[in-house]
Amino acid sequence: MNRSVLRMLFKKFRLHNERLAQVLSEKRAENDLAELSLIAEVARRTEEIENPERRAYVVSQFPPTLQKSPAIQAALLSGRRKPADPAP
């Protein structure tokens, strides 16, 4: 093959790779956003569990990477408390 053909093929290949890299980057960003949204929802629902032992058990069933999430750790420690009954 002559040099100009090789140069043309290299440019096309590079452009194709750049497009693929852009698409992958966009997909990663979408996945990251979806993952953060999921973690926030799981943390919110975990906080709603009133019994601390039950909350700890539920979190122990999560995958290790999710268990280590700061949002999940905060939900595990905080939890929602029942409002105090108003005095009659």
NUVEXDREN-239540 format. One record per atom (N, C-alpha, C, O): atom name; x, y, z; residue number from 1. Coordinates in Angstrom, 3 decimals. Layout:
N
SITE, CA, X, Y, Z, NUM
...
This chain:
88
SITE, N, 0.854, -1.183, 0.000, 1
SITE, CA, 0.000, 0.000, 0.000, 1
SITE, C, 0.889, 1.233, 0.000, 1
SITE, O, 1.965, 1.270, 0.598, 1
SITE, N, 0.398, 2.208, -0.681, 2
SITE, CA, 1.208, 3.424, -0.677, 2
SITE, C, 0.904, 4.260, 0.558, 2
SITE, O, -0.070, 4.024, 1.272, 2
SITE, N, 1.747, 5.218, 0.781, 3
SITE, CA, 1.694, 6.023, 1.996, 3
SITE, C, 0.400, 6.817, 2.135, 3
SITE, O, -0.115, 6.935, 3.247, 3
SITE, N, -0.137, 7.359, 1.068, 4
SITE, CA, -1.364, 8.172, 1.157, 4
SITE, C, -2.566, 7.314, 1.563, 4
SITE, O, -3.430, 7.769, 2.312, 4
SITE, N, -2.619, 6.089, 1.074, 5
SITE, CA, -3.713, 5.192, 1.451, 5
SITE, C, -3.606, 4.846, 2.940, 5
SITE, O, -4.604, 4.838, 3.660, 5
SITE, N, -2.403, 4.565, 3.379, 6
SITE, CA, -2.209, 4.262, 4.797, 6
SITE, C, -2.577, 5.458, 5.667, 6
SITE, O, -3.204, 5.297, 6.714, 6
SITE, N, -2.196, 6.639, 5.243, 7
SITE, CA, -2.521, 7.851, 5.998, 7
SITE, C, -4.032, 8.041, 6.074, 7
SITE, O, -4.564, 8.381, 7.130, 7
SITE, N, -4.728, 7.822, 4.953, 8
SITE, CA, -6.182, 7.968, 4.918, 8
SITE, C, -6.841, 6.941, 5.856, 8
SITE, O, -7.754, 7.285, 6.608, 8
SITE, N, -6.383, 5.697, 5.809, 9
SITE, CA, -6.941, 4.664, 6.680, 9
SITE, C, -6.688, 4.992, 8.151, 9
SITE, O, -7.558, 4.794, 8.999, 9
SITE, N, -5.501, 5.489, 8.439, 10
SITE, CA, -5.181, 5.854, 9.812, 10
SITE, C, -6.095, 6.973, 10.304, 10
SITE, O, -6.572, 6.922, 11.438, 10
SITE, N, -6.345, 7.976, 9.475, 11
SITE, CA, -7.228, 9.086, 9.859, 11
SITE, C, -8.644, 8.588, 10.108, 11
SITE, O, -9.286, 8.977, 11.084, 11
SITE, N, -9.133, 7.713, 9.207, 12
SITE, CA, -10.485, 7.176, 9.393, 12
SITE, C, -10.564, 6.356, 10.678, 12
SITE, O, -11.532, 6.453, 11.432, 12
SITE, N, -9.540, 5.555, 10.912, 13
SITE, CA, -9.508, 4.736, 12.114, 13
SITE, C, -9.481, 5.618, 13.360, 13
SITE, O, -10.185, 5.340, 14.331, 13
SITE, N, -8.674, 6.679, 13.339, 14
SITE, CA, -8.579, 7.582, 14.479, 14
SITE, C, -9.907, 8.294, 14.720, 14
SITE, O, -10.341, 8.422, 15.864, 14
SITE, N, -10.557, 8.760, 13.648, 15
SITE, CA, -11.859, 9.414, 13.800, 15
SITE, C, -12.894, 8.449, 14.367, 15
SITE, O, -13.695, 8.812, 15.228, 15
SITE, N, -12.864, 7.215, 13.873, 16
SITE, CA, -13.792, 6.200, 14.364, 16
SITE, C, -13.557, 5.962, 15.860, 16
SITE, O, -14.511, 5.886, 16.634, 16
SITE, N, -12.292, 5.844, 16.263, 17
SITE, CA, -11.972, 5.630, 17.678, 17
SITE, C, -12.387, 6.821, 18.526, 17
SITE, O, -12.865, 6.641, 19.646, 17
SITE, N, -12.214, 8.036, 18.013, 18
SITE, CA, -12.628, 9.227, 18.755, 18
SITE, C, -14.140, 9.237, 18.956, 18
SITE, O, -14.622, 9.595, 20.030, 18
SITE, N, -14.886, 8.845, 17.929, 19
SITE, CA, -16.346, 8.776, 18.062, 19
SITE, C, -16.745, 7.724, 19.089, 19
SITE, O, -17.621, 7.952, 19.924, 19
SITE, N, -16.090, 6.568, 19.015, 20
SITE, CA, -16.383, 5.515, 19.995, 20
SITE, C, -16.065, 5.981, 21.413, 20
SITE, O, -16.830, 5.722, 22.341, 20
SITE, N, -14.948, 6.661, 21.577, 21
SITE, CA, -14.576, 7.163, 22.898, 21
SITE, C, -15.603, 8.168, 23.406, 21
SITE, O, -15.925, 8.179, 24.594, 21
SITE, N, -16.119, 9.008, 22.517, 22
SITE, CA, -17.126, 9.993, 22.914, 22
SITE, C, -18.416, 9.296, 23.342, 22
SITE, O, -19.001, 9.647, 24.367, 22
SITE, N, -18.855, 8.316, 22.567, 23
SITE, CA, -20.074, 7.580, 22.903, 23
SITE, C, -19.898, 6.851, 24.239, 23
SITE, O, -20.795, 6.871, 25.082, 23
SITE, N, -18.742, 6.211, 24.428, 24
SITE, CA, -18.493, 5.515, 25.693, 24
SITE, C, -18.483, 6.485, 26.863, 24
SITE, O, -18.996, 6.173, 27.937, 24
SITE, N, -17.910, 7.640, 26.662, 25
SITE, CA, -17.881, 8.650, 27.718, 25
SITE, C, -19.295, 9.092, 28.081, 25
SITE, O, -19.622, 9.233, 29.259, 25
SITE, N, -20.130, 9.309, 27.068, 26
SITE, CA, -21.521, 9.701, 27.323, 26
SITE, C, -22.270, 8.599, 28.060, 26
SITE, O, -23.034, 8.876, 28.985, 26
SITE, N, -22.054, 7.354, 27.656, 27
SITE, CA, -22.727, 6.229, 28.312, 27
SITE, C, -22.265, 6.088, 29.759, 27
SITE, O, -23.068, 5.806, 30.649, 27
SITE, N, -20.960, 6.286, 29.991, 28
SITE, CA, -20.456, 6.219, 31.366, 28
SITE, C, -21.093, 7.300, 32.222, 28
SITE, O, -21.459, 7.057, 33.372, 28
SITE, N, -21.225, 8.489, 31.660, 29
SITE, CA, -21.844, 9.590, 32.407, 29
SITE, C, -23.298, 9.250, 32.739, 29
SITE, O, -23.760, 9.502, 33.852, 29
SITE, N, -24.019, 8.677, 31.767, 30
SITE, CA, -25.408, 8.274, 32.014, 30
SITE, C, -25.469, 7.201, 33.102, 30
SITE, O, -26.319, 7.255, 33.991, 30
SITE, N, -24.559, 6.227, 33.023, 31
SITE, CA, -24.537, 5.156, 34.024, 31
SITE, C, -24.183, 5.694, 35.402, 31
SITE, O, -24.769, 5.278, 36.402, 31
SITE, N, -23.223, 6.622, 35.460, 32
SITE, CA, -22.855, 7.214, 36.747, 32
SITE, C, -24.035, 7.948, 37.360, 32
SITE, O, -24.287, 7.840, 38.560, 32
SITE, N, -24.758, 8.694, 36.535, 33
SITE, CA, -25.923, 9.428, 37.028, 33
SITE, C, -27.001, 8.465, 37.520, 33
SITE, O, -27.610, 8.686, 38.567, 33
SITE, N, -27.230, 7.400, 36.761, 34
SITE, CA, -28.221, 6.403, 37.173, 34
SITE, C, -27.793, 5.722, 38.475, 34
SITE, O, -28.622, 5.455, 39.345, 34
SITE, N, -26.498, 5.446, 38.599, 35
SITE, CA, -26.001, 4.807, 39.819, 35
SITE, C, -26.161, 5.729, 41.025, 35
SITE, O, -26.575, 5.283, 42.095, 35
SITE, N, -25.840, 6.998, 40.861, 36
SITE, CA, -26.006, 7.953, 41.962, 36
SITE, C, -27.470, 8.089, 42.355, 36
SITE, O, -27.795, 8.195, 43.538, 36
SITE, N, -28.347, 8.087, 41.365, 37
SITE, CA, -29.776, 8.177, 41.635, 37
SITE, C, -30.250, 6.945, 42.407, 37
SITE, O, -31.041, 7.052, 43.344, 37
SITE, N, -29.761, 5.790, 42.005, 38
SITE, CA, -30.121, 4.545, 42.687, 38
SITE, C, -29.612, 4.548, 44.128, 38
SITE, O, -30.339, 4.160, 45.043, 38
SITE, N, -28.376, 4.980, 44.332, 39
SITE, CA, -27.818, 5.030, 45.684, 39
SITE, C, -28.631, 5.973, 46.559, 39
SITE, O, -28.910, 5.662, 47.716, 39
SITE, N, -29.011, 7.121, 46.015, 40
SITE, CA, -29.807, 8.079, 46.785, 40
SITE, C, -31.150, 7.475, 47.178, 40
SITE, O, -31.609, 7.655, 48.306, 40
SITE, N, -31.781, 6.760, 46.252, 41
SITE, CA, -33.075, 6.130, 46.548, 41
SITE, C, -32.920, 5.033, 47.603, 41
SITE, O, -33.734, 4.931, 48.520, 41
SITE, N, -31.880, 4.220, 47.471, 42
SITE, CA, -31.643, 3.156, 48.448, 42
SITE, C, -31.362, 3.763, 49.822, 42
SITE, O, -31.851, 3.264, 50.835, 42
SITE, N, -30.577, 4.838, 49.856, 43
SITE, CA, -30.281, 5.497, 51.134, 43
SITE, C, -31.556, 6.049, 51.760, 43
SITE, O, -31.766, 5.912, 52.965, 43
SITE, N, -32.404, 6.670, 50.951, 44
SITE, CA, -33.656, 7.227, 51.465, 44
SITE, C, -34.523, 6.126, 52.061, 44
SITE, O, -35.076, 6.281, 53.150, 44
SITE, N, -34.638, 5.018, 51.343, 45
SITE, CA, -35.475, 3.921, 51.840, 45
SITE, C, -34.859, 3.247, 53.066, 45
SITE, O, -35.575, 2.773, 53.948, 45
SITE, N, -33.534, 3.208, 53.115, 46
SITE, CA, -32.861, 2.626, 54.275, 46
SITE, C, -33.122, 3.474, 55.511, 46
SITE, O, -33.336, 2.939, 56.599, 46
SITE, N, -33.106, 4.786, 55.348, 47
SITE, CA, -33.381, 5.682, 56.475, 47
SITE, C, -34.787, 5.476, 57.030, 47
SITE, O, -35.029, 5.711, 58.213, 47
SITE, N, -35.706, 5.041, 56.184, 48
SITE, CA, -37.096, 4.873, 56.610, 48
SITE, C, -37.296, 3.660, 57.517, 48
SITE, O, -38.330, 3.544, 58.174, 48
SITE, N, -36.319, 2.759, 57.557, 49
SITE, CA, -36.425, 1.587, 58.430, 49
SITE, C, -36.157, 2.050, 59.855, 49
SITE, O, -35.073, 2.546, 60.162, 49
SITE, N, -37.147, 1.885, 60.719, 50
SITE, CA, -37.055, 2.428, 62.077, 50
SITE, C, -36.160, 1.597, 62.992, 50
SITE, O, -35.421, 2.158, 63.800, 50
SITE, N, -36.214, 0.287, 62.881, 51
SITE, CA, -35.452, -0.591, 63.754, 51
SITE, C, -33.982, -0.604, 63.308, 51
SITE, O, -33.691, -1.021, 62.187, 51
SITE, N, -33.048, -0.155, 64.166, 52
SITE, CA, -31.631, -0.096, 63.777, 52
SITE, C, -31.034, -1.462, 63.421, 52
SITE, O, -30.191, -1.557, 62.530, 52
SITE, N, -31.471, -2.517, 64.118, 53
SITE, CA, -30.958, -3.849, 63.806, 53
SITE, C, -31.430, -4.294, 62.425, 53
SITE, O, -30.667, -4.877, 61.655, 53
SITE, N, -32.675, -4.017, 62.128, 54
SITE, CA, -33.224, -4.365, 60.810, 54
SITE, C, -32.510, -3.562, 59.723, 54
SITE, O, -32.188, -4.091, 58.660, 54
SITE, N, -32.269, -2.287, 59.999, 55
SITE, CA, -31.576, -1.425, 59.040, 55
SITE, C, -30.173, -1.979, 58.762, 55
SITE, O, -29.736, -2.025, 57.612, 55
SITE, N, -29.468, -2.399, 59.827, 56
SITE, CA, -28.125, -2.967, 59.666, 56
SITE, C, -28.179, -4.265, 58.863, 56
SITE, O, -27.314, -4.516, 58.024, 56
SITE, N, -29.201, -5.094, 59.123, 57
SITE, CA, -29.340, -6.340, 58.369, 57
SITE, C, -29.581, -6.056, 56.892, 57
SITE, O, -28.973, -6.689, 56.028, 57
SITE, N, -30.456, -5.118, 56.604, 58
SITE, CA, -30.765, -4.789, 55.205, 58
SITE, C, -29.506, -4.307, 54.496, 58
SITE, O, -29.224, -4.729, 53.374, 58
SITE, N, -28.748, -3.424, 55.143, 59
SITE, CA, -27.516, -2.911, 54.527, 59
SITE, C, -26.505, -4.037, 54.331, 59
SITE, O, -25.757, -4.031, 53.353, 59
SITE, N, -26.473, -5.002, 55.249, 60
SITE, CA, -25.521, -6.113, 55.112, 60
SITE, C, -25.823, -6.974, 53.885, 60
SITE, O, -24.952, -7.704, 53.413, 60
SITE, N, -27.036, -6.895, 53.373, 61
SITE, CA, -27.411, -7.671, 52.194, 61
SITE, C, -27.031, -6.970, 50.887, 61
SITE, O, -27.097, -7.578, 49.819, 61
SITE, N, -26.637, -5.704, 50.965, 62
SITE, CA, -26.232, -4.961, 49.771, 62
SITE, C, -24.870, -5.463, 49.294, 62
SITE, O, -24.108, -6.029, 50.078, 62
SITE, N, -24.561, -5.257, 48.009, 63
SITE, CA, -23.203, -5.557, 47.529, 63
SITE, C, -22.185, -4.693, 48.289, 63
SITE, O, -22.514, -3.582, 48.703, 63
SITE, N, -20.960, -5.187, 48.476, 64
SITE, CA, -19.955, -4.449, 49.255, 64
SITE, C, -19.715, -3.014, 48.778, 64
SITE, O, -19.533, -2.114, 49.598, 64
SITE, N, -19.712, -2.797, 47.476, 65
SITE, CA, -19.464, -1.432, 46.992, 65
SITE, C, -20.592, -0.494, 47.397, 65
SITE, O, -20.352, 0.681, 47.677, 65
SITE, N, -21.809, -0.999, 47.430, 66
SITE, CA, -22.946, -0.174, 47.842, 66
SITE, C, -22.918, 0.050, 49.354, 66
SITE, O, -23.267, 1.131, 49.828, 66
SITE, N, -22.506, -0.965, 50.108, 67
SITE, CA, -22.416, -0.822, 51.567, 67
SITE, C, -21.448, 0.286, 51.961, 67
SITE, O, -21.663, 0.977, 52.957, 67
SITE, N, -20.378, 0.457, 51.177, 68
SITE, CA, -19.339, 1.437, 51.503, 68
SITE, C, -19.694, 2.852, 51.062, 68
SITE, O, -18.969, 3.796, 51.375, 68
SITE, N, -20.785, 3.009, 50.349, 69
SITE, CA, -21.185, 4.331, 49.874, 69
SITE, C, -21.438, 5.262, 51.057, 69
SITE, O, -22.103, 4.870, 52.016, 69
SITE, N, -20.917, 6.490, 51.003, 70
SITE, CA, -21.148, 7.434, 52.107, 70
SITE, C, -22.635, 7.675, 52.378, 70
SITE, O, -23.035, 7.830, 53.532, 70
SITE, N, -23.443, 7.706, 51.337, 71
SITE, CA, -24.881, 7.931, 51.527, 71
SITE, C, -25.517, 6.769, 52.289, 71
SITE, O, -26.365, 6.981, 53.156, 71
SITE, N, -25.110, 5.553, 51.967, 72
SITE, CA, -25.654, 4.375, 52.651, 72
SITE, C, -25.162, 4.344, 54.097, 72
SITE, O, -25.928, 4.021, 55.004, 72
SITE, N, -23.895, 4.676, 54.317, 73
SITE, CA, -23.360, 4.713, 55.677, 73
SITE, C, -24.101, 5.743, 56.529, 73
SITE, O, -24.415, 5.486, 57.691, 73
SITE, N, -24.374, 6.899, 55.949, 74
SITE, CA, -25.114, 7.933, 56.681, 74
SITE, C, -26.529, 7.456, 56.990, 74
SITE, O, -27.042, 7.689, 58.085, 74
SITE, N, -27.160, 6.787, 56.022, 75
SITE, CA, -28.516, 6.274, 56.236, 75
SITE, C, -28.517, 5.200, 57.317, 75
SITE, O, -29.447, 5.111, 58.118, 75
SITE, N, -27.474, 4.393, 57.331, 76
SITE, CA, -27.367, 3.334, 58.334, 76
SITE, C, -27.263, 3.928, 59.735, 76
SITE, O, -27.866, 3.420, 60.680, 76
SITE, N, -26.499, 4.999, 59.859, 77
SITE, CA, -26.298, 5.608, 61.173, 77
SITE, C, -27.472, 6.460, 61.619, 77
SITE, O, -27.792, 6.507, 62.807, 77
SITE, N, -28.117, 7.137, 60.672, 78
SITE, CA, -29.159, 8.082, 61.083, 78
SITE, C, -30.494, 7.390, 61.284, 78
SITE, O, -30.965, 7.266, 62.415, 78
SITE, N, -31.094, 6.950, 60.227, 79
SITE, CA, -32.420, 6.365, 60.322, 79
SITE, C, -33.451, 7.398, 60.718, 79
SITE, O, -33.115, 8.449, 61.263, 79
SITE, N, -34.681, 7.101, 60.447, 80
SITE, CA, -35.759, 8.026, 60.816, 80
SITE, C, -36.336, 7.579, 62.136, 80
SITE, O, -36.620, 6.399, 62.340, 80
SITE, N, -36.497, 8.485, 62.985, 81
SITE, CA, -37.112, 8.188, 64.282, 81
SITE, C, -38.598, 8.520, 64.206, 81
SITE, O, -39.013, 9.443, 63.505, 81
SITE, N, -39.379, 7.751, 64.937, 82
SITE, CA, -40.806, 8.072, 65.010, 82
SITE, C, -40.951, 9.387, 65.762, 82
SITE, O, -40.281, 9.593, 66.774, 82
SITE, N, -41.804, 10.270, 65.290, 83
SITE, CA, -42.002, 11.507, 66.048, 83
SITE, C, -42.615, 11.175, 67.406, 83
SITE, O, -43.428, 10.259, 67.534, 83
SITE, N, -42.214, 11.923, 68.388, 84
SITE, CA, -42.742, 11.689, 69.738, 84
SITE, C, -44.242, 11.943, 69.734, 84
SITE, O, -44.737, 12.875, 69.100, 84
SITE, N, -44.944, 11.092, 70.456, 85
SITE, CA, -46.397, 11.285, 70.541, 85
SITE, C, -46.676, 12.570, 71.318, 85
SITE, O, -46.093, 12.795, 72.378, 85
SITE, N, -47.558, 13.406, 70.798, 86
SITE, CA, -47.879, 14.631, 71.532, 86
SITE, C, -48.593, 14.288, 72.837, 86
SITE, O, -49.400, 13.361, 72.905, 86
SITE, N, -48.279, 15.044, 73.840, 87
SITE, CA, -48.916, 14.814, 75.144, 87
SITE, C, -50.401, 15.131, 75.037, 87
SITE, O, -50.786, 16.138, 74.443, 87
SITE, N, -51.239, 14.264, 75.618, 88
SITE, CA, -52.692, 14.523, 75.525, 88
SITE, C, -53.134, 15.698, 76.362, 88
SITE, O, -54.319, 16.031, 76.381, 88
